[in-house]
Amino acid sequence: MIGIITGDLINSRKVAAAQWMRELKKELNEWGNEGKDWEIYRGDSFQLRIKNPGELLNAAILLKAAIKSMDPLDIRMGLGIGEENFTADRLLENNGTAYVYSGEVFEDLEKMHQGMLLKSDFDELDQEINLMLRLALTILDDWSVNSSKMVYLAFKYPTKNQTELGDMEGISQNSVSARLSRANFEVIKTLVDYFPNRVAKFLS
């Protein structure tokens, strides 16, 4: 079982492509190799393969924070958990239920008026996580540029304290605390931490 993210950028034409493309590729590279593990296609659409399904939500939140760090960009993502039963030299030619599920919920995003949805073999898991995502997105969609940057750093460097995170951005510890508080970081972190254990129970 693997995880697949199918996504695209919102308002990509309002930011220089060189800027967002650099940041998008930088984040995708954290999860594997271009071509085999991720591809960008149709201009601002992408697909990402996550070998461990439990890391799927973590990857999606990091992508959301990275992209929302560039105003007025945002991102939509369909998350799929399933099998991979055919692999080729290019990710976009691979097949299996993980790819099918991710594509299906990605197509449902606009109809559901929601920026992130999950589909797997398990209806109970999908219903539970999608309810949580619907609630979480009321927070995520309102992240400012500064909050997005700080959330990204906090997730990326979990061993750093707020003073160290502030040094990375040239701001005080109090400013870091305020930005994370406005972003409801602890609430989102609770969801991200909950996801792997919940997925593991269904996959075991």
PEVEN-V463033 format. One record per pair of residues at least 4 apart in sequence whose C-alpha atoms are under 7 Angstrom apart, sorted by the first residue. I is the first residue (numbers start at 1). J is the second residue. D is the distance in whole Angstrom. If there is no record, write none. Layout:
((I;J;D) (I;J;D))
//
This chain:
((1;53;7) (1;81;7) (1;82;5) (1;83;5) (1;84;7) (2;50;6) (2;51;5) (2;52;6) (2;53;5) (2;81;6) (2;82;6) (2;83;6) (2;84;7) (2;98;7) (3;49;6) (3;50;5) (3;51;6) (3;52;7) (3;53;5) (3;56;6) (3;80;6) (3;81;5) (3;82;7) (3;98;6) (4;48;6) (4;49;5) (4;50;6) (4;79;6) (4;80;5) (4;81;6) (4;98;6) (4;99;6) (4;102;6) (5;47;6) (5;48;5) (5;49;7) (5;77;6) (5;78;6) (5;79;5) (5;80;6) (5;102;6) (6;46;6) (6;47;5) (6;48;7) (6;77;6) (6;78;5) (6;79;7) (6;102;6) (6;103;6) (6;106;6) (7;45;6) (7;46;5) (7;47;6) (7;75;7) (7;76;5) (7;77;4) (7;78;6) (7;106;7) (8;44;6) (8;45;4) (8;46;6) (8;75;6) (8;76;6) (8;77;7) (9;44;6) (9;45;7) (9;73;7) (9;74;6) (9;75;4) (9;76;6) (10;73;6) (10;74;5) (10;75;5) (11;72;7) (11;73;5) (11;74;7) (12;44;7) (12;73;6) (16;20;7) (17;21;6) (18;22;6) (19;23;7) (20;24;6) (21;25;6) (22;26;6) (23;27;6) (24;28;6) (25;29;6) (26;30;7) (27;63;7) (28;32;7) (28;38;7) (29;33;6) (29;34;7) (31;50;7) (32;37;5) (32;38;7) (33;37;5) (33;38;7) (34;38;5) (34;39;6) (35;39;5) (35;90;5) (35;91;6) (36;89;6) (36;90;5) (36;91;5) (37;48;6) (37;49;5) (37;91;6) (38;47;5) (38;48;4) (38;49;6) (38;91;6) (39;46;6) (39;47;6) (39;48;7) (39;91;7) (40;44;7) (40;45;6) (40;46;4) (40;47;7) (41;45;5) (41;46;6) (50;56;6) (53;81;6) (54;195;7) (54;196;4) (54;199;6) (54;200;7) (55;59;6) (55;196;7) (56;60;6) (57;61;6) (57;192;6) (58;62;6) (58;192;6) (59;63;6) (60;64;6) (61;65;6) (62;66;6) (62;152;6) (63;67;6) (64;68;6) (64;74;7) (64;75;6) (65;69;6) (65;148;5) (65;149;6) (65;151;7) (65;152;5) (66;148;7) (66;149;7) (66;152;6) (67;73;6) (67;74;6) (67;75;7) (68;73;5) (68;74;5) (68;145;6) (68;148;6) (69;145;4) (69;146;7) (69;148;5) (69;149;5) (70;145;6) (71;145;6) (76;115;5) (76;116;6) (77;106;6) (77;115;6) (77;116;5) (77;117;7) (78;102;5) (78;103;7) (78;105;5) (78;106;4) (78;116;6) (78;117;5) (78;118;6) (79;102;5) (79;117;6) (79;118;5) (79;119;6) (80;98;5) (80;99;7) (80;101;5) (80;102;4) (80;118;6) (80;119;5) (80;120;6) (81;98;5) (81;119;6) (81;120;5) (82;97;5) (82;98;4) (82;120;6) (82;121;7) (83;96;5) (83;97;5) (83;98;5) (84;95;6) (84;96;4) (84;97;7) (84;98;6) (85;95;6) (85;96;5) (86;94;5) (86;95;5) (86;96;6) (87;94;5) (87;95;7) (88;93;6) (88;94;6) (95;99;6) (96;100;6) (97;101;6) (98;102;6) (99;103;6) (100;104;6) (101;105;6) (101;119;6) (101;120;7) (102;106;6) (102;119;7) (103;107;6) (104;108;6) (105;109;6) (105;117;6) (105;118;7) (105;119;7) (108;112;6) (109;113;6) (109;114;5) (109;115;6) (109;116;7) (110;114;7) (114;134;7) (116;133;7) (117;130;6) (118;126;6) (118;130;6) (119;126;6) (120;126;7) (122;126;6) (123;127;6) (124;128;6) (125;129;6) (126;130;6) (127;131;6) (128;132;6) (129;133;6) (130;134;6) (131;135;6) (132;136;6) (133;137;6) (134;138;7) (136;140;6) (136;188;7) (137;141;5) (138;142;7) (139;143;7) (139;183;7) (143;147;6) (143;148;6) (143;183;6) (144;148;6) (145;149;6) (146;150;6) (146;179;7) (147;151;6) (147;179;5) (147;180;6) (147;183;6) (148;152;6) (149;153;6) (150;154;6) (150;179;7) (150;180;7) (151;155;6) (151;180;6) (151;185;7) (152;156;6) (153;157;6) (153;165;7) (154;158;6) (160;164;6) (160;165;6) (161;165;6) (162;166;6) (162;173;5) (162;176;6) (162;177;7) (163;167;6) (163;172;7) (163;173;5) (164;168;7) (165;169;7) (166;170;6) (166;171;5) (166;172;5) (166;173;6) (166;176;6) (167;171;6) (171;175;6) (172;176;6) (173;177;6) (174;178;6) (175;179;6) (176;180;6) (177;181;6) (178;182;6) (179;183;6) (180;184;6) (180;185;5) (181;185;6) (184;188;7) (185;189;6) (186;190;6) (187;191;7) (188;192;6) (189;193;6) (190;194;6) (191;195;6) (194;198;6) (195;199;6) (196;200;6) (197;201;6) (198;202;7) (199;203;6) (200;204;6))
//
